[in-house]
Amino acid sequence: MRLFGKSYEEVHRWLDEFAGSAEYGFRHRKVRHHEVGIAEVCRLFGPDAGKAAKRHIFSDLKTEGWTTDDPFPKNEDDYVKIGFF
């Protein structure tokens, strides 16, 4: 709310849709937490939602040890290649 003027709850739900699922468990982030996921958020919810998605992803990646000096994952394969999964 503070950063974007609205919660973008639908974006957060979409990004974390696979969290805790039988297939991914808590390693769900490889599915949508990358540039391709942000592009899909923009397509589905609009360009402003993409900014909220990127912030969500930054916060989640930081919990995995990522810093802004590290490369940002481009897609699922890149997410795994970087070592987050």
Biotite code that builds the C-alpha atoms (Angstrom):
import biotite.structure as struc

atoms = struc.array([
    struc.Atom([0.000, 0.000, 0.000], chain_id="A", res_id=1, res_name="MET", atom_name="CA", element="C"),
    struc.Atom([2.666, 2.444, 1.065], chain_id="A", res_id=2, res_name="ARG", atom_name="CA", element="C"),
    struc.Atom([4.804, 1.977, -2.058], chain_id="A", res_id=3, res_name="LEU", atom_name="CA", element="C"),
    struc.Atom([2.170, 1.593, -4.756], chain_id="A", res_id=4, res_name="PHE", atom_name="CA", element="C"),
    struc.Atom([-1.059, 3.068, -3.387], chain_id="A", res_id=5, res_name="GLY", atom_name="CA", element="C"),
    struc.Atom([-2.860, -0.277, -3.462], chain_id="A", res_id=6, res_name="LYS", atom_name="CA", element="C"),
    struc.Atom([-2.175, -3.781, -2.195], chain_id="A", res_id=7, res_name="SER", atom_name="CA", element="C"),
    struc.Atom([-1.990, -5.708, -5.498], chain_id="A", res_id=8, res_name="TYR", atom_name="CA", element="C"),
    struc.Atom([-3.201, -8.708, -3.533], chain_id="A", res_id=9, res_name="GLU", atom_name="CA", element="C"),
    struc.Atom([-4.140, -10.504, -6.779], chain_id="A", res_id=10, res_name="GLU", atom_name="CA", element="C"),
    struc.Atom([-0.531, -10.176, -7.982], chain_id="A", res_id=11, res_name="VAL", atom_name="CA", element="C"),
    struc.Atom([0.872, -11.616, -4.746], chain_id="A", res_id=12, res_name="HIS", atom_name="CA", element="C"),
    struc.Atom([-1.610, -14.508, -4.879], chain_id="A", res_id=13, res_name="ARG", atom_name="CA", element="C"),
    struc.Atom([-0.715, -15.194, -8.514], chain_id="A", res_id=14, res_name="TRP", atom_name="CA", element="C"),
    struc.Atom([3.043, -15.132, -7.840], chain_id="A", res_id=15, res_name="LEU", atom_name="CA", element="C"),
    struc.Atom([2.694, -17.491, -4.875], chain_id="A", res_id=16, res_name="ASP", atom_name="CA", element="C"),
    struc.Atom([-0.020, -19.730, -6.338], chain_id="A", res_id=17, res_name="GLU", atom_name="CA", element="C"),
    struc.Atom([2.181, -22.835, -6.153], chain_id="A", res_id=18, res_name="PHE", atom_name="CA", element="C"),
    struc.Atom([3.524, -22.229, -2.626], chain_id="A", res_id=19, res_name="ALA", atom_name="CA", element="C"),
    struc.Atom([3.048, -25.345, -0.519], chain_id="A", res_id=20, res_name="GLY", atom_name="CA", element="C"),
    struc.Atom([1.807, -27.404, -3.460], chain_id="A", res_id=21, res_name="SER", atom_name="CA", element="C"),
    struc.Atom([2.674, -31.090, -3.678], chain_id="A", res_id=22, res_name="ALA", atom_name="CA", element="C"),
    struc.Atom([4.841, -30.476, -6.754], chain_id="A", res_id=23, res_name="GLU", atom_name="CA", element="C"),
    struc.Atom([6.841, -27.468, -5.514], chain_id="A", res_id=24, res_name="TYR", atom_name="CA", element="C"),
    struc.Atom([6.358, -27.088, -1.773], chain_id="A", res_id=25, res_name="GLY", atom_name="CA", element="C"),
    struc.Atom([8.162, -23.981, -0.679], chain_id="A", res_id=26, res_name="PHE", atom_name="CA", element="C"),
    struc.Atom([10.429, -24.046, -3.729], chain_id="A", res_id=27, res_name="ARG", atom_name="CA", element="C"),
    struc.Atom([7.604, -22.567, -5.814], chain_id="A", res_id=28, res_name="HIS", atom_name="CA", element="C"),
    struc.Atom([9.479, -19.388, -6.620], chain_id="A", res_id=29, res_name="ARG", atom_name="CA", element="C"),
    struc.Atom([11.190, -20.791, -9.705], chain_id="A", res_id=30, res_name="LYS", atom_name="CA", element="C"),
    struc.Atom([7.800, -20.866, -11.437], chain_id="A", res_id=31, res_name="VAL", atom_name="CA", element="C"),
    struc.Atom([7.062, -17.113, -11.545], chain_id="A", res_id=32, res_name="ARG", atom_name="CA", element="C"),
    struc.Atom([9.732, -15.213, -9.623], chain_id="A", res_id=33, res_name="HIS", atom_name="CA", element="C"),
    struc.Atom([11.746, -13.969, -12.617], chain_id="A", res_id=34, res_name="HIS", atom_name="CA", element="C"),
    struc.Atom([11.576, -11.570, -15.608], chain_id="A", res_id=35, res_name="GLU", atom_name="CA", element="C"),
    struc.Atom([9.149, -13.814, -17.511], chain_id="A", res_id=36, res_name="VAL", atom_name="CA", element="C"),
    struc.Atom([6.853, -13.843, -14.463], chain_id="A", res_id=37, res_name="GLY", atom_name="CA", element="C"),
    struc.Atom([6.948, -10.049, -14.256], chain_id="A", res_id=38, res_name="ILE", atom_name="CA", element="C"),
    struc.Atom([6.085, -9.787, -17.964], chain_id="A", res_id=39, res_name="ALA", atom_name="CA", element="C"),
    struc.Atom([3.123, -12.115, -17.396], chain_id="A", res_id=40, res_name="GLU", atom_name="CA", element="C"),
    struc.Atom([1.963, -10.000, -14.429], chain_id="A", res_id=41, res_name="VAL", atom_name="CA", element="C"),
    struc.Atom([2.068, -6.929, -16.696], chain_id="A", res_id=42, res_name="CYS", atom_name="CA", element="C"),
    struc.Atom([0.019, -8.762, -19.325], chain_id="A", res_id=43, res_name="ARG", atom_name="CA", element="C"),
    struc.Atom([-2.541, -10.019, -16.809], chain_id="A", res_id=44, res_name="LEU", atom_name="CA", element="C"),
    struc.Atom([-2.806, -7.100, -14.386], chain_id="A", res_id=45, res_name="PHE", atom_name="CA", element="C"),
    struc.Atom([-1.189, -4.073, -16.059], chain_id="A", res_id=46, res_name="GLY", atom_name="CA", element="C"),
    struc.Atom([2.197, -2.322, -16.031], chain_id="A", res_id=47, res_name="PRO", atom_name="CA", element="C"),
    struc.Atom([1.826, -0.865, -12.531], chain_id="A", res_id=48, res_name="ASP", atom_name="CA", element="C"),
    struc.Atom([1.227, -4.371, -11.196], chain_id="A", res_id=49, res_name="ALA", atom_name="CA", element="C"),
    struc.Atom([4.565, -5.349, -12.730], chain_id="A", res_id=50, res_name="GLY", atom_name="CA", element="C"),
    struc.Atom([6.311, -2.915, -10.386], chain_id="A", res_id=51, res_name="LYS", atom_name="CA", element="C"),
    struc.Atom([4.602, -4.529, -7.400], chain_id="A", res_id=52, res_name="ALA", atom_name="CA", element="C"),
    struc.Atom([5.573, -7.983, -8.701], chain_id="A", res_id=53, res_name="ALA", atom_name="CA", element="C"),
    struc.Atom([9.218, -6.983, -9.042], chain_id="A", res_id=54, res_name="LYS", atom_name="CA", element="C"),
    struc.Atom([9.244, -5.652, -5.473], chain_id="A", res_id=55, res_name="ARG", atom_name="CA", element="C"),
    struc.Atom([7.628, -8.905, -4.231], chain_id="A", res_id=56, res_name="HIS", atom_name="CA", element="C"),
    struc.Atom([10.246, -10.956, -6.080], chain_id="A", res_id=57, res_name="ILE", atom_name="CA", element="C"),
    struc.Atom([13.143, -8.810, -4.817], chain_id="A", res_id=58, res_name="PHE", atom_name="CA", element="C"),
    struc.Atom([11.944, -9.332, -1.243], chain_id="A", res_id=59, res_name="SER", atom_name="CA", element="C"),
    struc.Atom([11.611, -13.090, -1.712], chain_id="A", res_id=60, res_name="ASP", atom_name="CA", element="C"),
    struc.Atom([14.994, -13.463, -3.417], chain_id="A", res_id=61, res_name="LEU", atom_name="CA", element="C"),
    struc.Atom([16.675, -11.543, -0.621], chain_id="A", res_id=62, res_name="LYS", atom_name="CA", element="C"),
    struc.Atom([15.467, -14.200, 1.830], chain_id="A", res_id=63, res_name="THR", atom_name="CA", element="C"),
    struc.Atom([17.431, -16.688, -0.304], chain_id="A", res_id=64, res_name="GLU", atom_name="CA", element="C"),
    struc.Atom([20.634, -14.632, -0.074], chain_id="A", res_id=65, res_name="GLY", atom_name="CA", element="C"),
    struc.Atom([20.260, -12.690, -3.332], chain_id="A", res_id=66, res_name="TRP", atom_name="CA", element="C"),
    struc.Atom([21.515, -9.100, -3.473], chain_id="A", res_id=67, res_name="THR", atom_name="CA", element="C"),
    struc.Atom([20.986, -6.366, -6.037], chain_id="A", res_id=68, res_name="THR", atom_name="CA", element="C"),
    struc.Atom([24.567, -7.024, -7.202], chain_id="A", res_id=69, res_name="ASP", atom_name="CA", element="C"),
    struc.Atom([23.531, -10.547, -8.274], chain_id="A", res_id=70, res_name="ASP", atom_name="CA", element="C"),
    struc.Atom([21.916, -11.261, -11.638], chain_id="A", res_id=71, res_name="PRO", atom_name="CA", element="C"),
    struc.Atom([18.118, -11.188, -11.654], chain_id="A", res_id=72, res_name="PHE", atom_name="CA", element="C"),
    struc.Atom([16.620, -14.482, -12.912], chain_id="A", res_id=73, res_name="PRO", atom_name="CA", element="C"),
    struc.Atom([15.285, -14.313, -16.474], chain_id="A", res_id=74, res_name="LYS", atom_name="CA", element="C"),
    struc.Atom([13.132, -17.462, -16.418], chain_id="A", res_id=75, res_name="ASN", atom_name="CA", element="C"),
    struc.Atom([12.712, -20.823, -14.642], chain_id="A", res_id=76, res_name="GLU", atom_name="CA", element="C"),
    struc.Atom([15.881, -22.329, -16.071], chain_id="A", res_id=77, res_name="ASP", atom_name="CA", element="C"),
    struc.Atom([17.899, -19.255, -15.150], chain_id="A", res_id=78, res_name="ASP", atom_name="CA", element="C"),
    struc.Atom([16.441, -19.285, -11.633], chain_id="A", res_id=79, res_name="TYR", atom_name="CA", element="C"),
    struc.Atom([17.707, -22.845, -11.190], chain_id="A", res_id=80, res_name="VAL", atom_name="CA", element="C"),
    struc.Atom([21.056, -22.113, -12.907], chain_id="A", res_id=81, res_name="LYS", atom_name="CA", element="C"),
    struc.Atom([21.704, -19.217, -10.511], chain_id="A", res_id=82, res_name="ILE", atom_name="CA", element="C"),
    struc.Atom([21.243, -21.701, -7.685], chain_id="A", res_id=83, res_name="GLY", atom_name="CA", element="C"),
    struc.Atom([18.002, -20.653, -6.016], chain_id="A", res_id=84, res_name="PHE", atom_name="CA", element="C"),
    struc.Atom([16.334, -24.041, -6.487], chain_id="A", res_id=85, res_name="PHE", atom_name="CA", element="C"),
])
